[in-house]
C-alpha cells in the first residue's frame, strides 16, 4: 500500500525505490533500471520495519551481481518513526535509507 502512495507523489528527479512486499527481484530490477535507463547518478533504497533486511539484500545484489564495479555504497541513514496504530497505541518503527552512487 505504501508503494502506491509513494508513486503518486514521486518527483521525476527523485531516484528512490521503496521496499515492500513485492517479489525481491522487482526491487533489484527497479534499482538497476534507475541507473541504466534513467541515467541516475544515485538511487536511494528506502524501507521500514520488517522490510529493512530486504532493502540491504537488494542493495547488495545490485552492487555485487548486477552492477558490479559500477556503483558504490553511499550514505546509509537509519531512523525511527513514531505513530499511532489502529488500536490507538503509540508505535515506533525503524527506517533505513541506503544510497547507491554511480562510480565516476
Secondary structure, DSSP 4 states (H G I P E B T S, - for coil): -HHHHHHHT--TT--EEE--SS-HHHHHHHHHHHHHTS--SEEEEEEEGGGHHHHHHHHHHIIIIISTTTEEEEEEEEEEEEEE-TTS-EEEEEEEEEEEEE--
